[in-house]
């Protein structure tokens, strides 16, 4: 059975899919916001048109506007001859997923607001607007309300984006979903790794229930993947011996650096896994 929080999020996503309303996906890093965005697009009348993802954090401030809105010939030094279509135009008729919207600078926020209001973009260096028909799904793992109060996020854009907010709960709040999630992830990892893992030991599942999963579903997938790599080819059940080194290392990190400790940031999961693997070898 699904947890009430994730059931509510899925129900909201189903209801908004049929519309073209702007959606804001809210939740911690690794909770599966992109999967939700794909699901909304896939259940919408736009499903046969493009789904374009933009990671706002991966683009510099100067690149973001030209990537989103495109540019005309000679718009700036190094501009491609003849100009270039932006991602809004690439997503024409479909969905544009703006991940980590909270890092967008104020100038880009103003341009995005204009698109949402006027349904048109202006390429960098152009004087005339171009009409676009794109459904925007945005995602954030930070408090936009706090950013608005600090003057780092436009209040008018916040209200435009926050029409239908969908909160995706962290994994620690949905322990009852762990068996189903593990089953789905194992099925996917079997295909990826060419394995035949059929299930997970009850003791392993219990240790998963007790762990807080700061990296959420993405971290769970990493732990299962590393466990499957350490299994012999004929092994079919993920047992405590396959995961205990990984879980011990994660628990040690959690106890050394509690969530509310400002002293040092938690180490990356890949770093912990590498260290665990070295110790095991």
N, C-alpha and C positions, 0 to 999 in steps of 0.2 A: 504493500500500500504506500502511496505517496504522502509526503508530509503536507500539512495544510498550507504552509507558506508557498511551496513550489506549485501545488495544485492551483492556488489563487493566481500565481504568476502565469501559469500556462493558460488558465481560463481567460485572463485579461488579454494575453497575446492572441488567442483564438478570436476573441470579440473584435479586436482592432484590425485584424488581418484583412477583413473584407473592405475596410475603409482606406482612404489615402491620408489619414490624419498622421501628423508627426508623432513619433514615439520616442520616449526617453527611457533607456534601460539603465537601471541603477543597481550597483552591487560591487562587492570587493573584486579585486583582481583574481582571475581564475575561476569565477563562478559560472562562466558559460554564456556571457552576454552576446558573443558573436553567434553562437548556436541559436539563441533566441531570435536574433535578427534574421538569420537564414530561415528559421521556421516561420516567422511572420511573412517574409517575402514569399516563401514557398506555398503558403496558404492563401495568398492574396491574388487578385485578378492580374497582378503584374508578374506572376511567376514565370512566364515565358520570355520576359524581358531581362536585361542585365541586372545582376546584383554586384555592386561595386563597393569594395571596402577601402576606407582611408584610415590609416593610423595617424591621427593628428600629431602624436608625440614623436613619430619617426621623421617628420618633416620639419625643416627649419622654418622660422617665421617668414623669411623671404621666399621660400619655395612653396609654402602652403597655398597662397592665393593663386599662383600660376598653375599649380597642380589641380586645384579645385575648379578654377574658372577658365583656364587656358590663357593664351596670349596671341597677339597679332604679330605679323612680321616686323622685326626691328624693335620690339617692345623693350628689350634690354640686351646688354652685351651677352653674347652666347645664345641668344634666342634662335630657335630652329627656323630656317628660311620657310616662309609661307605661313608661319604661326603654328599653333597646335590647339586641338580641342582639349578642354579640361575634363575632369572626372564627372562633373555634373552633366556635360554633354554626352560622355561615354555611357552614363546611366539612363539616358533618355528613355522614358516609358517604364523604367524599372525602379530600383531602390538604391539609394546611396546610404551606406552605413558609415557614420562618422564616429570612430572609436576614440576614446580619451578626449572628448570635446573640451574638457576643462583646461587643456593647455593652449587652446587657440587664443592668439593675441587679440586685442581690442579692435584693431583695424579689420582683421579677418572676420571677427564677430559681426561687425557692421555690414560687411559684404554678405555674410550668410543670412543675416536678418532680412536684407533686401530680397534675397532669393526666396525666402519663405513667404514674404509679404507680396512681392510682385510677380513671382513665378518666372523670373528672368535673371540672367547673369550678364555681367559685362566682362569680357576678356581683358586681361592686363594690356594696357596700351590702346584699347579700343574706345570709340566714342558712342557706338550704338549698342544697345542691349540685344541679347539673344534669348528668345523664349525657351523655357525648359519645362518638361513634365516629369518630375522626379519625386518619389516619396522619400523623405528623410527619416532615418532611424539613427538616433544619437545614443552614445553610451558614456557613462562616467563612473569612476570609482572614487571621486572626491565629492565633497559637499559644495554644490554650486551655490547654495544659499549663503554659505560662509564667504565664498568668493564674491558674490554680489555685495555683501555687506562690507567687504574690504575694497570694493571698487575694481576688482580684477575680472569681473564678468558682467556683461551688460544685463540690466534687469529686464529690459524689453525682450531681449533674446531668450532669457531664462523662461519667461512666461510663454513665449512662442514654442519653445522646446518641451516644456513641462506640461503639455496638453494632456497626454496620457503617460504618466510615469508608471513603469513596471519595476518593482523591487525584486531582484533575484537574490534569495537568501544565501548566506554563507553555508558551507558544508556542515559546520559544527552545529547549525540549527536544524539540520535535516538528517539526523542519524538514521531514521527509519528508511531513508532512501538508499543507504549504503549497499545493501544486497543487490538491489536492482541496478544501481550505477556500476558496481563491480562486474555484474553479468554483462552489461552493455559494453564496458571498456575491454573486458577480456575477449569478447567476441571480435571487437575491432582489432585488438592487438594480435589475436590469433591470425587474422588475415594479413596483418602487417609483417609479422615475424614468421609466418608459416608454421605455427604451432597448433597443438590440439588440446589446449588447457580447457577442462570442462567445469571447473568450479574452484571454490575457495574454502579452506578449512574454517570451522566455527571459531577456533581459538584466534585465528588471524582476524576474522571479522570482528571479534570482541575487542582486540587491540586497536582496530580501526575506529570502533565506536568511542573508545576512550581518548583518542588523539584529537587535537583541536583543528587540524588542517588549515594552517594560516594561508596556504597556497590554494586551498579549495579543490575543485574537481580536477584542475590541471595538475596539482600536486599528487592527487590520488592516482591519476593516470601514469605519472612518472614512477610512483612507487610500484604499481602493478607491473609496469613495463620492465623495470629493473629486476623485479622478482622473477618474471618469466624468463628473462635473459639468463639468470643464474640457475634455472631449472635444467635437469637433464631432459633430453628430447622425449624420453618415454614417460616422464612425469606428467600427470594430468591434473593434479590438485595442487593449488598454491598452499604450502604448509608453513608452519612457524619458522622452520629452518631457512626457508627461502626469503623471509622478510625480517627476521628478528634483528639482524645487524642494521638494516636500514632503519627500522622503527626505533631501535635503541639510540642510534645517532640523532634521529629527529627529536626524540624525547629529551636527550641531553642538551640539544641546542635550545629547545623550548624552555628547559629549566634554567639554563644559564642566562638566557635573554627573555624574560617574561614580556608579554605583549605590551605592557605599559611602561617598560623600562626605556628611558630616553638615552641610555648610556651608549649603546652600540646597536646598529641595525642587525636584524637576523641575517644569517648567512644564506646565500643562494642554495636552493635544493641541490643543484648540480654539483656544487662544491662539497656538500655533505656526502652525497652519493659517491663521489670520487674518492673522498677520504675513507669512507666505509669499505669501498672495494679494495683500496690499497691495504687496509688493515686485514681484510679477509684473506687476500692473496699472501 
